[in-house]
Amino acid sequence: EAASTDEAVARFREFEPDLVLADYRLGEHDSGFEAICRLREMRPGLPAVLISGDTDTALRRNAAAAGLPLLHKPVTLERLAEAVRMALGWEPAAGVGEDLVPGP
């Protein structure tokens, strides 16, 4: 658990997670997107899922370019579980989660 990019980086030095779930807006002009990018500098390919209430198309493009599944709030447990499976490279259930895969 971390409330900022700097805190996530500091915690990452102590404990390397298997997956990062990050809210887009962390406060103080910080973002979960930035946190994920910084953590991936330390561990390329780190599985991650970005969650946001923001529906801005630029955010969607940036997430897709970074290979990040982007979930829009409110997020159901089913959609979160599917995004986690996909981020970890597990096979999604047939016909489920197609909208979670970052597109061009």
MMTF fields as JSON, N, C-alpha, C and O atoms, coordinates in Angstrom:
{
  "mmtfVersion": "1.0.0",
  "mmtfProducer": "UNKNOWN",
  "numBonds": 415,
  "numAtoms": 416,
  "numGroups": 104,
  "numChains": 1,
  "numModels": 1,
  "chainsPerModel": [1],
  "groupsPerChain": [104],
  "chainIdList": ["A"],
  "bondAtomList": [4, 2, 8, 6, 12, 10, 16, 14, 20, 18, 24, 22, 28, 26, 32, 30, 36, 34, 40, 38, 44, 42, 48, 46, 52, 50, 56, 54, 60, 58, 64, 62, 68, 66, 72, 70, 76, 74, 80, 78, 84, 82, 88, 86, 92, 90, 96, 94, 100, 98, 104, 102, 108, 106, 112, 110, 116, 114, 120, 118, 124, 122, 128, 126, 132, 130, 136, 134, 140, 138, 144, 142, 148, 146, 152, 150, 156, 154, 160, 158, 164, 162, 168, 166, 172, 170, 176, 174, 180, 178, 184, 182, 188, 186, 192, 190, 196, 194, 200, 198, 204, 202, 208, 206, 212, 210, 216, 214, 220, 218, 224, 222, 228, 226, 232, 230, 236, 234, 240, 238, 244, 242, 248, 246, 252, 250, 256, 254, 260, 258, 264, 262, 268, 266, 272, 270, 276, 274, 280, 278, 284, 282, 288, 286, 292, 290, 296, 294, 300, 298, 304, 302, 308, 306, 312, 310, 316, 314, 320, 318, 324, 322, 328, 326, 332, 330, 336, 334, 340, 338, 344, 342, 348, 346, 352, 350, 356, 354, 360, 358, 364, 362, 368, 366, 372, 370, 376, 374, 380, 378, 384, 382, 388, 386, 392, 390, 396, 394, 400, 398, 404, 402, 408, 406, 412, 410],
  "bondOrderList": [1, 1, 1, 1, 1, 1, 1, 1, 1, 1, 1, 1, 1, 1, 1, 1, 1, 1, 1, 1, 1, 1, 1, 1, 1, 1, 1, 1, 1, 1, 1, 1, 1, 1, 1, 1, 1, 1, 1, 1, 1, 1, 1, 1, 1, 1, 1, 1, 1, 1, 1, 1, 1, 1, 1, 1, 1, 1, 1, 1, 1, 1, 1, 1, 1, 1, 1, 1, 1, 1, 1, 1, 1, 1, 1, 1, 1, 1, 1, 1, 1, 1, 1, 1, 1, 1, 1, 1, 1, 1, 1, 1, 1, 1, 1, 1, 1, 1, 1, 1, 1, 1, 1],
  "groupList": [{"groupName": "GLU", "atomNameList": ["N", "CA", "C", "O"], "elementList": ["N", "C", "C", "O"], "formalChargeList": [0, 0, 0, 0], "bondAtomList": [1, 0, 2, 1, 3, 2], "bondOrderList": [1, 1, 2], "singleLetterCode": "E", "chemCompType": "L-PEPTIDE LINKING"}, {"groupName": "ALA", "atomNameList": ["N", "CA", "C", "O"], "elementList": ["N", "C", "C", "O"], "formalChargeList": [0, 0, 0, 0], "bondAtomList": [1, 0, 2, 1, 3, 2], "bondOrderList": [1, 1, 2], "singleLetterCode": "A", "chemCompType": "L-PEPTIDE LINKING"}, {"groupName": "SER", "atomNameList": ["N", "CA", "C", "O"], "elementList": ["N", "C", "C", "O"], "formalChargeList": [0, 0, 0, 0], "bondAtomList": [1, 0, 2, 1, 3, 2], "bondOrderList": [1, 1, 2], "singleLetterCode": "S", "chemCompType": "L-PEPTIDE LINKING"}, {"groupName": "THR", "atomNameList": ["N", "CA", "C", "O"], "elementList": ["N", "C", "C", "O"], "formalChargeList": [0, 0, 0, 0], "bondAtomList": [1, 0, 2, 1, 3, 2], "bondOrderList": [1, 1, 2], "singleLetterCode": "T", "chemCompType": "L-PEPTIDE LINKING"}, {"groupName": "ASP", "atomNameList": ["N", "CA", "C", "O"], "elementList": ["N", "C", "C", "O"], "formalChargeList": [0, 0, 0, 0], "bondAtomList": [1, 0, 2, 1, 3, 2], "bondOrderList": [1, 1, 2], "singleLetterCode": "D", "chemCompType": "L-PEPTIDE LINKING"}, {"groupName": "VAL", "atomNameList": ["N", "CA", "C", "O"], "elementList": ["N", "C", "C", "O"], "formalChargeList": [0, 0, 0, 0], "bondAtomList": [1, 0, 2, 1, 3, 2], "bondOrderList": [1, 1, 2], "singleLetterCode": "V", "chemCompType": "L-PEPTIDE LINKING"}, {"groupName": "ARG", "atomNameList": ["N", "CA", "C", "O"], "elementList": ["N", "C", "C", "O"], "formalChargeList": [0, 0, 0, 0], "bondAtomList": [1, 0, 2, 1, 3, 2], "bondOrderList": [1, 1, 2], "singleLetterCode": "R", "chemCompType": "L-PEPTIDE LINKING"}, {"groupName": "PHE", "atomNameList": ["N", "CA", "C", "O"], "elementList": ["N", "C", "C", "O"], "formalChargeList": [0, 0, 0, 0], "bondAtomList": [1, 0, 2, 1, 3, 2], "bondOrderList": [1, 1, 2], "singleLetterCode": "F", "chemCompType": "L-PEPTIDE LINKING"}, {"groupName": "PRO", "atomNameList": ["N", "CA", "C", "O"], "elementList": ["N", "C", "C", "O"], "formalChargeList": [0, 0, 0, 0], "bondAtomList": [1, 0, 2, 1, 3, 2], "bondOrderList": [1, 1, 2], "singleLetterCode": "P", "chemCompType": "L-PEPTIDE LINKING"}, {"groupName": "LEU", "atomNameList": ["N", "CA", "C", "O"], "elementList": ["N", "C", "C", "O"], "formalChargeList": [0, 0, 0, 0], "bondAtomList": [1, 0, 2, 1, 3, 2], "bondOrderList": [1, 1, 2], "singleLetterCode": "L", "chemCompType": "L-PEPTIDE LINKING"}, {"groupName": "TYR", "atomNameList": ["N", "CA", "C", "O"], "elementList": ["N", "C", "C", "O"], "formalChargeList": [0, 0, 0, 0], "bondAtomList": [1, 0, 2, 1, 3, 2], "bondOrderList": [1, 1, 2], "singleLetterCode": "Y", "chemCompType": "L-PEPTIDE LINKING"}, {"groupName": "GLY", "atomNameList": ["N", "CA", "C", "O"], "elementList": ["N", "C", "C", "O"], "formalChargeList": [0, 0, 0, 0], "bondAtomList": [1, 0, 2, 1, 3, 2], "bondOrderList": [1, 1, 2], "singleLetterCode": "G", "chemCompType": "PEPTIDE LINKING"}, {"groupName": "HIS", "atomNameList": ["N", "CA", "C", "O"], "elementList": ["N", "C", "C", "O"], "formalChargeList": [0, 0, 0, 0], "bondAtomList": [1, 0, 2, 1, 3, 2], "bondOrderList": [1, 1, 2], "singleLetterCode": "H", "chemCompType": "L-PEPTIDE LINKING"}, {"groupName": "ILE", "atomNameList": ["N", "CA", "C", "O"], "elementList": ["N", "C", "C", "O"], "formalChargeList": [0, 0, 0, 0], "bondAtomList": [1, 0, 2, 1, 3, 2], "bondOrderList": [1, 1, 2], "singleLetterCode": "I", "chemCompType": "L-PEPTIDE LINKING"}, {"groupName": "CYS", "atomNameList": ["N", "CA", "C", "O"], "elementList": ["N", "C", "C", "O"], "formalChargeList": [0, 0, 0, 0], "bondAtomList": [1, 0, 2, 1, 3, 2], "bondOrderList": [1, 1, 2], "singleLetterCode": "C", "chemCompType": "L-PEPTIDE LINKING"}, {"groupName": "MET", "atomNameList": ["N", "CA", "C", "O"], "elementList": ["N", "C", "C", "O"], "formalChargeList": [0, 0, 0, 0], "bondAtomList": [1, 0, 2, 1, 3, 2], "bondOrderList": [1, 1, 2], "singleLetterCode": "M", "chemCompType": "L-PEPTIDE LINKING"}, {"groupName": "ASN", "atomNameList": ["N", "CA", "C", "O"], "elementList": ["N", "C", "C", "O"], "formalChargeList": [0, 0, 0, 0], "bondAtomList": [1, 0, 2, 1, 3, 2], "bondOrderList": [1, 1, 2], "singleLetterCode": "N", "chemCompType": "L-PEPTIDE LINKING"}, {"groupName": "LYS", "atomNameList": ["N", "CA", "C", "O"], "elementList": ["N", "C", "C", "O"], "formalChargeList": [0, 0, 0, 0], "bondAtomList": [1, 0, 2, 1, 3, 2], "bondOrderList": [1, 1, 2], "singleLetterCode": "K", "chemCompType": "L-PEPTIDE LINKING"}, {"groupName": "TRP", "atomNameList": ["N", "CA", "C", "O"], "elementList": ["N", "C", "C", "O"], "formalChargeList": [0, 0, 0, 0], "bondAtomList": [1, 0, 2, 1, 3, 2], "bondOrderList": [1, 1, 2], "singleLetterCode": "W", "chemCompType": "L-PEPTIDE LINKING"}],
  "groupTypeList": [0, 1, 1, 2, 3, 4, 0, 1, 5, 1, 6, 7, 6, 0, 7, 0, 8, 4, 9, 5, 9, 1, 4, 10, 6, 9, 11, 0, 12, 4, 2, 11, 7, 0, 1, 13, 14, 6, 9, 6, 0, 15, 6, 8, 11, 9, 8, 1, 5, 9, 13, 2, 11, 4, 3, 4, 3, 1, 9, 6, 6, 16, 1, 1, 1, 1, 11, 9, 8, 9, 9, 12, 17, 8, 5, 3, 9, 0, 6, 9, 1, 0, 1, 5, 6, 15, 1, 9, 11, 18, 0, 8, 1, 1, 11, 5, 11, 0, 4, 9, 5, 8, 11, 8],
  "groupIdList": [1, 2, 3, 4, 5, 6, 7, 8, 9, 10, 11, 12, 13, 14, 15, 16, 17, 18, 19, 20, 21, 22, 23, 24, 25, 26, 27, 28, 29, 30, 31, 32, 33, 34, 35, 36, 37, 38, 39, 40, 41, 42, 43, 44, 45, 46, 47, 48, 49, 50, 51, 52, 53, 54, 55, 56, 57, 58, 59, 60, 61, 62, 63, 64, 65, 66, 67, 68, 69, 70, 71, 72, 73, 74, 75, 76, 77, 78, 79, 80, 81, 82, 83, 84, 85, 86, 87, 88, 89, 90, 91, 92, 93, 94, 95, 96, 97, 98, 99, 100, 101, 102, 103, 104],
  "secStructList": [7, 7, 1, 1, 2, 2, 2, 2, 2, 2, 2, 2, 2, 2, 7, 7, 7, 1, 7, 3, 3, 3, 3, 1, 3, 3, 3, 6, 6, 3, 3, 2, 2, 2, 2, 2, 2, 2, 2, 2, 2, 2, 1, 6, 6, 7, 7, 3, 3, 3, 3, 3, 1, 7, 7, 7, 2, 2, 2, 2, 2, 2, 2, 2, 2, 6, 6, 7, 7, 3, 3, 3, 1, 1, 7, 7, 2, 2, 2, 2, 2, 2, 2, 2, 2, 2, 2, 6, 6, 7, 7, 7, 7, 6, 6, 1, 1, 4, 4, 4, 1, 7, 7, 7],
  "xCoordList": [0.843, 0.0, 0.896, 1.858, 0.565, 1.328, 0.395, -0.532, 0.64, -0.219, 0.386, -0.256, 1.624, 2.282, 3.29, 3.622, 3.767, 4.787, 6.047, 6.614, 6.499, 7.724, 7.584, 8.516, 6.42, 6.193, 6.163, 6.676, 5.572, 5.544, 6.959, 7.286, 7.795, 9.18, 9.937, 10.685, 9.756, 10.434, 9.995, 10.829, 8.718, 8.22, 8.688, 8.948, 8.795, 9.232, 10.65, 11.002, 11.452, 12.827, 12.858, 13.823, 11.79, 11.692, 10.929, 11.209, 9.966, 9.085, 8.668, 8.124, 8.921, 8.538, 7.215, 7.156, 6.158, 4.862, 4.798, 5.594, 3.842, 3.599, 2.759, 2.759, 2.042, 1.102, 0.881, 0.894, 0.676, 0.351, -1.053, -1.363, -1.892, -3.202, -3.078, -2.771, -3.31, -3.109, -4.282, -4.776, -4.71, -5.695, -4.968, -3.826, -5.621, -4.97, -4.632, -3.519, -5.561, -5.335, -4.872, -5.629, -3.619, -3.06, -3.028, -2.756, -3.292, -3.264, -1.952, -0.959, -1.967, -0.757, -0.113, 1.111, -0.915, -0.437, 0.355, 1.215, 0.07, 0.728, -0.29, -1.497, 0.197, -0.737, -0.243, 0.955, -1.2, -0.881, -0.167, 0.649, -0.469, 0.227, 1.724, 2.553, 2.062, 3.47, 4.11, 5.256, 3.37, 3.901, 4.232, 5.3, 3.319, 3.559, 4.77, 5.61, 4.864, 6.008, 7.324, 8.293, 7.373, 8.601, 8.944, 10.109, 7.929, 8.173, 8.637, 9.464, 8.105, 8.534, 9.949, 10.599, 10.439, 11.853, 12.735, 13.835, 12.234, 12.971, 12.79, 13.697, 11.622, 11.335, 10.496, 9.267, 11.153, 10.428, 9.437, 9.721, 8.266, 7.246, 6.408, 5.6, 6.588, 5.806, 4.315, 3.851, 3.553, 2.122, 1.427, 1.727, 0.5, -0.192, -1.547, -1.776, -2.441, -3.769, -4.004, -3.771, -4.466, -4.762, -6.276, -7.035, -6.703, -8.128, -8.39, -7.627, -9.475, -9.738, -11.221, -11.969, -11.618, -12.945, -12.908, -13.951, -11.706, -11.485, -11.694, -11.125, -12.499, -12.755, -12.078, -12.463, -11.09, -10.368, -9.731, -9.128, -9.861, -9.302, -7.778, -7.175, -7.146, -5.683, -5.205, -4.194, -5.917, -5.567, -5.674, -4.798, -6.736, -6.931, -5.788, -5.274, -5.398, -4.29, -2.985, -2.233, -2.712, -1.467, -1.419, -0.374, -2.532, -2.586, -2.349, -1.597, -2.975, -2.794, -1.342, -0.783, -0.729, 0.663, 1.608, 2.648, 1.241, 2.069, 1.703, 2.309, 0.707, 0.282, -0.447, -0.374, -1.158, -1.87, -3.36, -3.992, -3.937, -5.388, -5.908, -5.355, -6.954, -7.544, -8.993, -9.802, -9.305, -10.665, -11.267, -10.613, -12.511, -13.206, -14.128, -14.839, -14.103, -14.958, -16.407, -16.678, -17.33, -17.122, -16.695, -17.151, -15.833, -15.292, -15.934, -15.896, -16.516, -17.09, -15.965, -14.905, -16.203, -15.231, -14.911, -13.76, -15.915, -15.712, -14.757, -13.857, -14.954, -14.091, -12.674, -11.7, -12.561, -11.239, -10.515, -9.338, -11.204, -10.595, -10.133, -9.055, -10.928, -10.558, -9.335, -8.443, -9.293, -8.144, -6.875, -5.806, -6.985, -5.829, -5.353, -4.153, -6.283, -5.908, -5.173, -4.151, -5.696, -5.084, -3.706, -2.769, -3.574, -2.285, -1.22, -0.041, -1.645, -0.709, -0.459, 0.339, -1.16, -0.947, -1.743, -1.47, -2.733, -3.596, -4.647, -4.994, -5.141, -6.169, -7.476, -7.956, -8.06, -9.368, -10.45, -10.273, -11.559, -12.715, -13.197, -13.072, -13.741, -14.194, -15.169, -16.195, -14.839, -15.715, -15.737, -16.494, -14.937, -14.931, -13.66, -12.583, -13.769, -12.591, -12.056, -10.994, -12.776, -12.281, -12.088, -11.198, -12.901, -12.789, -11.663, -11.396, -11.001, -9.915, -8.566, -7.611, -8.478, -7.214, -6.942, -7.773, -5.786, -5.482, -5.508, -4.935, -6.16, -6.232, -5.301, -4.653, -5.247, -4.357, -4.823, -4.181],
  "yCoordList": [-1.165, 0.0, 1.239, 1.325, 2.188, 3.427, 4.546, 4.315, 5.749, 6.888, 7.807, 8.766, 7.518, 8.365, 7.54, 6.415, 8.116, 7.449, 7.24, 6.147, 8.265, 8.14, 7.053, 6.285, 6.992, 5.972, 4.571, 3.618, 4.45, 3.156, 2.698, 1.522, 3.62, 3.285, 2.859, 1.882, 3.567, 3.216, 1.839, 1.038, 1.561, 0.253, -0.853, -1.972, -0.543, -1.519, -1.997, -3.138, -1.126, -1.509, -2.529, -3.281, -2.548, -3.487, -4.75, -5.828, -4.614, -5.719, -5.581, -4.55, -6.614, -6.587, -7.311, -8.529, -6.596, -7.239, -8.025, -7.8, -8.944, -9.69, -8.876, -9.128, -7.894, -7.104, -5.761, -5.674, -4.713, -3.394, -3.017, -3.054, -2.657, -2.058, -0.607, -0.306, 0.301, 1.717, 2.567, 2.424, 3.443, 4.448, 5.524, 5.864, 6.052, 7.068, 8.324, 8.839, 8.818, 10.056, 9.749, 9.216, 10.091, 9.86, 11.125, 11.053, 12.258, 13.523, 14.249, 13.666, 15.542, 16.375, 16.261, 16.191, 16.242, 16.171, 14.899, 14.882, 13.848, 12.559, 11.593, 11.782, 10.563, 9.618, 8.185, 7.919, 7.281, 5.866, 5.476, 4.554, 6.174, 5.917, 6.18, 5.372, 7.306, 7.646, 6.621, 6.22, 6.2, 5.214, 3.912, 3.334, 3.457, 2.217, 2.371, 1.474, 3.485, 3.711, 3.683, 3.076, 4.327, 4.334, 2.94, 2.542, 2.194, 0.838, -0.068, -0.957, 0.159, -0.642, -0.294, -1.105, 0.885, 1.196, 0.302, -0.082, -0.019, -0.866, -2.349, -3.157, -2.685, -4.072, -4.061, -4.038, -4.078, -4.075, -5.236, -6.355, -4.93, -5.95, -6.221, -7.15, -5.424, -5.611, -5.565, -4.567, -6.618, -6.602, -5.508, -5.307, -4.811, -3.72, -3.483, -3.813, -2.904, -2.508, -1.09, -0.797, -0.218, 1.164, 1.322, 0.842, 1.991, 2.197, 3.701, 4.446, 4.143, 5.579, 5.886, 5.132, 6.996, 7.541, 8.494, 8.942, 8.804, 9.724, 8.976, 7.903, 9.526, 8.872, 9.599, 9.411, 10.414, 11.174, 10.24, 9.231, 10.57, 9.721, 9.693, 8.69, 10.772, 10.79, 9.757, 9.089, 9.628, 8.632, 7.237, 6.396, 7.003, 5.695, 5.388, 4.27, 6.384, 6.21, 5.93, 5.035, 6.7, 6.514, 5.139, 4.49, 4.698, 3.374, 2.3, 1.353, 2.437, 1.461, 1.434, 0.359, 2.6, 2.669, 2.012, 1.472, 2.063, 1.455, -0.017, -0.684, -0.512, -1.893, -2.128, -3.211, -1.093, -1.181, -1.361, -0.548, -2.411, -2.474, -1.285, -0.958, -0.656, 0.498, 0.175, -0.105, 0.218, -0.01, 1.321, 2.129, 1.541, 2.759, 2.466, 1.462, 3.36, 3.232, 3.491, 4.275, 2.857, 1.858, 0.526, 0.159, -0.184, -1.454, -2.591, -2.606, -3.531, -4.689, -5.668, -5.653, -6.497, -7.503, -8.425, -8.818, -8.759, -9.63, -8.995, -9.663, -7.709, -7.021, -6.862, -6.992, -6.582, -6.464, -7.804, -7.86, -8.872, -10.2, -10.557, -11.127, -10.232, -10.527, -9.71, -10.231, -8.434, -7.589, -8.114, -8.097, -8.577, -9.146, -10.403, -10.58, -11.273, -12.49, -12.137, -12.741, -11.166, -10.782, -10.164, -10.469, -9.301, -8.655, -9.682, -9.509, -10.741, -11.793, -12.808, -13.733, -12.617, -13.5, -14.785, -15.723, -14.836, -16.006, -15.895, -14.793, -17.004, -17.014, -16.446, -16.873, -15.479, -14.969, -15.981, -16.826, -15.892, -16.723, -16.366, -15.213, -17.316, -17.092, -15.936, -15.925, -14.948, -13.809, -12.791, -11.823, -12.976, -12.073, -11.236, -11.758, -9.971, -9.125, -8.554, -7.931, -8.754, -8.256, -6.75, -6.24, -6.033, -4.583, -4.114, -2.915, -5.05, -4.693, -4.675, -4.096, -5.295, -5.355, -4.006, -3.502, -3.409, -2.122, -2.204, -3.126, -1.257, -1.235, -0.179, 0.562, -0.128, 0.858, 2.283, 3.22],
  "zCoordList": [0.0, 0.0, 0.0, 0.763, -0.862, -0.95, -1.398, -2.175, -0.912, -1.23, -2.29, -2.72, -2.714, -3.701, -4.491, -4.119, -5.581, -6.382, -5.562, -5.575, -4.848, -4.047, -2.99, -2.753, -2.359, -1.344, -1.973, -1.386, -3.148, -3.844, -4.191, -4.034, -4.661, -4.992, -3.741, -3.777, -2.652, -1.401, -0.917, -0.494, -0.974, -0.537, -1.464, -1.022, -2.75, -3.744, -3.456, -3.753, -2.883, -2.535, -1.396, -1.254, -0.582, 0.54, 0.169, 0.693, -0.735, -1.082, -2.541, -2.937, -3.344, -4.748, -4.941, -4.773, -5.288, -5.471, -6.781, -7.693, -6.86, -8.093, -9.064, -10.269, -8.522, -9.31, -8.628, -7.4, -9.424, -8.875, -9.331, -10.522, -8.375, -8.645, -8.248, -7.095, -9.18, -8.871, -9.334, -10.453, -8.457, -8.834, -9.629, -9.32, -10.637, -11.459, -10.663, -10.772, -9.874, -9.124, -7.709, -6.898, -7.42, -6.094, -5.256, -4.057, -5.835, -5.096, -5.297, -5.732, -4.969, -5.089, -6.469, -6.574, -7.514, -8.901, -9.183, -10.064, -8.447, -8.612, -9.214, -9.06, -9.896, -10.498, -10.375, -10.281, -10.377, -10.382, -11.659, -11.664, -12.741, -14.014, -13.848, -14.269, -13.237, -12.986, -12.052, -12.256, -11.031, -10.091, -10.814, -10.608, -11.654, -12.398, -13.316, -13.385, -14.013, -14.914, -14.144, -14.602, -12.992, -12.184, -11.68, -11.689, -11.239, -10.753, -11.887, -11.682, -13.076, -14.229, -14.673, -15.334, -14.329, -14.576, -13.709, -14.105, -12.523, -11.589, -11.925, -11.726, -12.431, -12.814, -14.091, -14.027, -15.245, -16.517, -16.592, -16.166, -17.149, -17.32, -16.088, -16.081, -15.047, -13.825, -14.167, -14.72, -13.852, -14.134, -13.316, -12.139, -13.963, -13.287, -13.921, -15.085, -13.134, -13.585, -13.076, -11.903, -13.961, -13.606, -13.47, -14.312, -12.412, -12.143, -12.081, -11.465, -12.725, -12.75, -12.91, -13.533, -12.339, -12.582, -13.763, -14.24, -14.233, -15.349, -16.661, -16.856, -17.556, -18.846, -20.005, -21.159, -19.718, -20.727, -21.759, -21.393, -23.034, -24.088, -24.057, -24.44, -23.611, -23.512, -22.486, -22.704, -21.388, -20.381, -20.985, -20.785, -21.711, -22.359, -23.332, -23.361, -24.122, -25.072, -24.343, -24.729, -23.28, -22.525, -21.872, -21.866, -21.327, -20.71, -21.762, -21.525, -22.907, -23.988, -24.452, -24.669, -24.606, -25.05, -24.045, -24.422, -22.767, -21.722, -21.48, -20.641, -22.223, -22.037, -20.734, -20.154, -20.272, -18.998, -19.199, -19.873, -18.627, -18.602, -17.787, -16.737, -18.266, -17.593, -17.255, -18.139, -15.98, -15.515, -15.094, -14.436, -15.475, -15.081, -13.906, -13.892, -12.923, -11.74, -12.11, -13.019, -11.434, -10.39, -11.001, -12.084, -10.312, -10.784, -9.988, -8.758, -10.706, -10.027, -9.686, -10.313, -8.711, -8.325, -9.51, -9.701, -10.289, -11.45, -12.467, -12.975, -12.762, -13.734, -13.187, -13.93, -11.895, -11.284, -11.338, -11.695, -10.988, -11.012, -12.426, -12.598, -13.421, -14.809, -15.234, -15.904, -14.848, -15.186, -14.527, -15.137, -13.291, -12.588, -13.303, -13.517, -13.672, -14.407, -15.695, -16.022, -16.413, -17.681, -17.465, -18.202, -16.465, -16.191, -15.815, -16.124, -15.152, -14.746, -15.863, -15.711, -16.996, -18.132, -18.076, -18.825, -17.187, -17.113, -18.204, -18.63, -18.646, -19.684, -19.154, -18.104, -19.875, -19.449, -19.782, -20.659, -19.087, -19.409, -20.794, -21.207, -21.52, -22.89, -22.975, -22.296, -23.823, -24.054, -22.93, -23.001, -21.905, -20.767, -20.796, -21.088, -20.503, -20.364, -21.654, -21.659, -22.764, -24.038, -24.033, -24.714, -23.281, -23.226, -22.3, -22.213, -21.606, -20.714, -21.404, -20.885, -22.556, -23.268, -23.903, -24.658, -23.61, -24.208, -25.72, -26.301, -26.361, -27.817, -28.378, -27.639, -29.681, -30.319, -30.106, -30.58]
}
